[in-house]
């Protein structure tokens, strides 16, 4: 945030300062548009659009604040959930890699090298390396493509189709949680316009209420019956 943003936010978040703004604008508007330059009843109807617009903008600021609060509230839980989901995917690969590669080593000692265990061991190690590389070079939670299971169906005699579906489900679940986590990160951040509306929301609402109070006073004065003049 810029220095002027910080200073303005300090005032806008002070309840006494906001109440002071409301009182000042109420007095000022009464002075101008009720006493000195009174508006007509029709003109005050048009003023409704102004204070309603200000009230709407201040509401948008509150909605943005609620949205950010929700994102911050779920951020830690979502991050933990994504990390656990990624760990589940990695666990599937590493568990089978240990099992299959150990079996391949035993078969090699028995000079049985014509089985699929060797190729499956290489496939599993390659997927783990891809996963490690994506995390190292891109981001802590990289997107996992569908190709992470490509070629696994060739080894259905070793790893059942049920276990293969479990891996596919874990990858889909991870990507879904990752996308939600990225949305939360974006919602935590604010653009310059969103920040300006958020900071100005209390001030706009105070100004809108001041206009509304002035309008009520003016309408009451205009609608009040005028005293009858005595005939001479």
Order of alpha helices (4+ residues) and beta strands (2+ residues): alpha-alpha-alpha-alpha-alpha-alpha
